[in-house]
Amino acid sequence: MPHHLARRDVLKIALGTALLSACSAAPDNAATWSMWSNSATEAKVWEDFSAYVEKTMGVESIPTLTPASAYPTKLDLQLVSQTASIVTALNGWLIPTYAARGAHQPLDELIANDSSFHLDDFYPDIRAISSFDGRTYAIGFDVAPTVLFVNKTMFAQRGIPLPSPTVPMTWAQFRELALEFSSKPGQYGFTCAPMIDDLISWIYCAGGNVMTSDGSASLLDSPETKEVIDFVVGLFVRDKATPPIKNLVTENALANFLDGNVAFMHNGPWQAINARKAKFDWDIIPFPAGAAGSKPRVSGSGFAIPSSVQGRDRELAWTLLKTLTSTDALTIYAKAGRNNPSRFSAGSAFQPPPANLGIVQQILAGKLPGAGGHPYEVTSNWNEIRLLMQQELPRAFLGQRSVDETIAAITPRLEVFLTQHRENMRNAQKRKR
């Protein structure tokens, strides 16, 4: 019987062939690097980065830009076919996945042998996010805590005093304000995405987590985690304090906030560049403090070197990685308003508006009393866990299923993924030895 390829397989082969062709076309000693990019604004930032690389290194810079949603799949194919760029960008929650597979190499030896490179200029949170199993697998280029965006115009119109720009509200104070703004038809108190990436900030602030620190068991059904999921879901379902979810595909928190009728948005300061399009006055404040304080998710991204890059290419890759994460390069990134840079020395470049943007650096540096952050804790197969959560959590936010029913539906499959994670860790340890 002849073997028939599925359409998906044909597309993978075709893409793999295209990737091989693209790689072979790159000239020797070219500084090739990959990055996600979703807009012309972002592409302009990476164009400026590329010009900086060529000026600094004196070699041709060849960036490969891919939409964020397609980036992990494309990178997977490139790594398998060994056609990846000599430096690849990685979202922080994907670093353990590639490190556990052995797809990217630890950088500790390169760091130790380079007296010109100093990790202590990088915020501790991004250093934690960029590490796996005690080794450094990436050098960060951005890092930021989750914050609250505030529609100051709505507060002024209602004659309600603004929350403190530096002292986090309690959850009770936050909910009271969310209910107050939702009492007027067509206005809402709060918006966030019904996804684990947003929900996890509330979980951390309550002292909970998705799983134990060693990934040995689920904590979704723990009292702390259950209580916080019920609190956030309650804002959507019981309190009606959020814009109604009409379409999970096209609606998002930023769009809701930019409509001008939402008092608070839970998001990252990386949205400041987009929020500047708003036709109302706004700012950011620290995330509300739960039982464990104000410790929302801290996210970051970095550049890494595939394991297949060796010899002289490895030396070139290390020089390229250092150039892409240098103070001057990150100043370009920050001045464009993309996000808070990973280095202390480039922090001042991430400038207002909004007026209170400086709290981002203060939170990361531990200089804002009462406000902090929690590095995003993930597994070596977090993408699969995220997809599971994306399938199941919205049903609770839509009121289709109770929180208890949602957790009961997620937990058995989550336990399977955690078992896979522990196996990944054992295999990583074997390679390490």
N, C-alpha and C positions, 0 to 999 in steps of 0.2 A: 504493500500500500504506500503510495507516495506521501511524503510528509508535507503538510500545508502549514505555512507560517501564518500566525494571527496577524491582523493589521497592526496591532501594537508592537509585535516583534519586528515587522518590516520597518516601522517607523524608527525603532531603536537602532536597527542595523544601518538605516539610511543616515540617521543622525550621527552614529558612531563613525561612519565613513567620512561624513562631512567634517567631523572633529579631527580625524586623522589628517585629512587634507589640509585643514587650517593649521594644524601643528607643523606639518612638514613645510608649509610655506613660510613659517617664521624664520628670519635670518639668524645665523649663529650669533650668540652673545646678546640677543634681544632681551629686554626686560619685559617678559610676558606676565600679566597678572589679570585675575578675574574679579568681578564685582557685580552685585545686583544693582539695577537702576530702573526706576519706574516712571521717570519723567524727564523732560528736557532740562529742568532745573538741576536734577541730580546728575544728568549726563554732563552738564557744564562743569560741575564740581570735579568730576573724574577727568574731564578734559584738562582742567587746570592742574590736577594732580599729575597727569601724564606729562604735561609740559615741564613741571617741576622735576620729575624723574629724569627727563632727557637733559635738562640744564645741569642738574646735580651730578648725575652719573656719567654723562657723555655717551650714552648708548640709546638706541631706539627703544622707545616705550610702546608696548602693544597691549592695551587693556582690552579685555573681552567683557562687554556689558550685557547682562541678561535680566529680564524682569524677575522680581523677587520670587514670585510664585513658581517659576520654572527653574530657578537657580539650583536648588538641591538635586533635582533629577538630572540636569545637565552635568553638574559636577560629578555625580555618581558615575555617569557614562565616561566622562573624561578620565577619572581616576582609574577605572577598570581597564580602559584602553591605553592608559599611560600617555594621554595627550593633554593632560591638564596643564595650565600655566605653571611657571616655576614658583609663583606665589598665588595663593587663593584666599579670598575673603571668606570668613566663616561667621555666621551668627553665633552668639555665645552658646545657645542651647543645642547647637549641632556639634560643638567641639568634642564633647565626650563620645559622640557617635563615631566620628572619624578616627579619633584617637584609639578607641577600643578596637576598631577594625585593623589598626596599623596602617591606615591610609595616609596619615600625616605623621611627620617625624617630630620627636621631642626636640626642643630647641636649647635645652640646658647646656649642652656642650658648647654650642656656638656662643651663647651668652657668657659663659665662664671664660672663654678664650678671647673675648673682645673687651678690652679695657675701656673702649670708647662708649660702650653701651651700658646704661644704668637703669635697671628695673625700678629703682626706688623713686623715679620721677613719674611712675604710673600709679593711679589710684589703687589702693588695696583691693577694692571690689572687682576691678577689671582683671587684676592679677589672679584672683580666685576663680573668676569666670573662665579665664584662659588656661586653667590648669586641669589636669586629669590624673588621678592616681599618683599624685605627688610630683608630677612633671609638668613643665610648661610647653604647651602645644601651639600657642598663638601669641602674638603681641597685639594688644588692643589698639583700636583707633578711635572708638567712642565708648562712653559709659554714662548712664544716667539713671536716677531713681524715678519711679512713678510719682506724679504730683497731681494736684487738682487744678484744673483750669476754672477760672471764675468769671462769669459774665457780670462785670461791674455795673454796666448800664442797667441791668435788671434790678440790682440792689438799690441803685439810686432812684429808679422809678418807683420802687415800693417803699422807699424810705427806711430800708433795713441796713443796719451797720454792717460793714464788711468784716469777715473773719480776720483774725490776726495774720499778717503776712509771714510771721516766723514761728508762731506757737501753734501746733496742730490742734484742731478741734477734737473733741471726743466723738465717738460714734453717735451718742445720744444727741449732741449738739448738731452734728451733721444731718441726722435724720429729721430733726425738728425743722431745720431750714429747708430741707428737701420737701417736706410736707407743706410748709408754708408757701413755697413757690408753686407747688402743684395745686394749690387751692383755687387758683384763678384759671378759668377755661383757656386752653391753648398754651399754657405755660407748664413747665416741668422743672423738677428740682435737680435731676441727675441723669447722666447718660454714661454708659460704658458698654463694652462688648460682652455678650453672654458666653465668654470663652475662658478657658483656664488661664491664659496669659494675663487676663485682667482680674479674674477671681482670686488668683494666687496672692495678690497684694493684700487683700482683706484677710486671707487665711494666715499669712505671715504675721500680720498685725494682731491677730487673735492668739498667736502662739501655736498655731497648728501647721500642718503640712500635708502634702499629698501622700507621702510615704516616709518611712523611717530614714534616718540619715545614711544608713548602709544599703537602702533599697531592698530590705528583706521582707517588708510587709506594707500593705496599704494602711493609710491613716485617714482615709476619707470618712470612715464611719466612727472616728473618734469624736467625743463630745465637742471639743474645740472646733474641729473642722465642720462638723454638722451644723453647729450653731451659726457659724459665719456664713455658710452657704445659704442657710435659711434666712439670715439677715439681708443678704444682697438680693436673693431671689424675691424676698418679701417687698423690697423697694419696687420691683417690677410688677409683681402679681397682686399683693395685698394693698400696698400703699398707692399704687398707680402713680408713683412719683417720677416715672420715666416715660419718654415718648413710646407709644405702642409700637411693637415690632411688627411691621407689615411684610418685610422681605429680608430674610437672613443673608441673602446674597448681596443685595445692593445697598442696604442700610448700614451705616456705621456710626460710631460715637462722634467722630469729627463732623460728619455731615449734619448730625442732629445739633451739635453745638453751634455750628456756623449759621444755622437757621435763625439764631438769636433769641430763642424762646426756652433755653435750658440754662439753669443757674450754674450747675457744676458739671464738668467733664473729667472723668478719670482717664488719664493718658500720660504719655511720656513727653518730656520737653523737646523731643525730636519733632513733635507736631507744631512747635512754635512757628516754624517757617510757613506752615499751611494756615495756622490760626491767624497769622497777620493779614489774611484776606478778609477777616471779619469786619462787618460794618457796625461794630459796637465796641465799647471799651472793655478790655479784659486783662487778666493777669494770672499768675500762678501762685499757689500757696502749698504748704506741706500737706502730705496725705493724712487723713484723720487717724487718730491714735486709738487702737483697740486695747485689749487686756495686756498685750505685750508691748504696747507703745506704737509709735509711728515707724513701722519697719516694712515699707512696701517693697515690691520687687525692684531690684536693680538689674538692668540689662546692659549688655555691651556686645561689641563685635570686634573681631581681630583679623589679622593676616597670618597665614600659616604656610608651611612648605610641605608639599606632598612627599611621601617616603621614597618615591621613585626618582626624586631629584638628588643626584649624587655628584661627586667629583667637582670639577670646575663650575658646573651649573649650580651646585649647592652654594658655593662661595658667592656666585652672582646673585642667587636667590636671597641669601642673607643680607647682602648689601642693598638689594631692592627692598626687602622687608623693612630694614632700618630706615631707608629713605621714605617709604610710604608712611611710617609711623613716627617720623622725626617731628620735632617741635614746629619747624617751619611748614611742613606738609599739613599737620593737624591744625595749624593756625588758618591755613587756606580753608580747610573743612569747616572750622568753627565760624569764621567770618561770613561764610556763605549761609550760616544759620542752620546747617543740617542737624547737628546734635552737639552735645557736650563732648569735647575731646578727652581722650584717655589720660593725657599727661597733665600734671600740675602746671608745667611751664607753658602750656598752651591754653589754659583755662580761661584767662581773661579775654580771649578772643571771642568767646561765646557771649555776645553782648546783647543788651536789650534793644528793642522791645521783646517781651513785656518788661515792665519796670523792675519786677521782683525776680528776674531770671537768675540773679546771683545766688539765690538760695540753693541752686543745683550744686554748685561747687562747694558751698558751705556744708550741705548735707553729706556729700561724698567725703569731704575732709574731716567730718566729725566735729564741725565747729558750730552747728546749730542745735542748741540744747533741746532735747525732746524730739528731734526729728532725725531719722536715720534711714537705713535701708537694709535689704536682705538680698544678697546675690542669688540669682535664680538658680535653685537646686534642680538639676535634671538628671536623667538616667542616660545610659548609652544607647537607648532606643526611644528617646523622648518624642521623636516625630510620630511614632506609632501611638504613644500615649496621648499626645495632643490630638491626633485624629479621632481616637476613641472619645475623648472629652468633647470634641467639636460635634460628634454625632449625637451624644447623649445629653449634655448639659442644656442646650437650647430648649429641650422639652420642658424642663423645670421653669426656665425663664418665660416660656410661653404659657405656663399654667396648665400644660397638658398632662403633667405628672408631678407628684409630690417630690419633695427633696429626698425623703426616705426611699421612695421607689426609684428615683434616679441613681442614688448612691448604690442601691442594691443591684441595679442593672450594670453599673460600671465596675464594681469591685471584683467580681470573678475574672473578668477579662484583664483588669489591671493587674491582678495577682499573676496571671500568665505572663504578662509583659515584664513584671518584676523578676520572675523566675528566669526569663530570657536575659534580663540585664545582669543577674548574678552570674550566669554562665558566660556572658560576654566579659565580665570582670575576671573570671577565672582564666579565660583564654588570654586576656591581656597580660595577666600576671605571668603566664607561661612564656609569652613572647619576651617579656621584660627580663626573665631569667636567661 
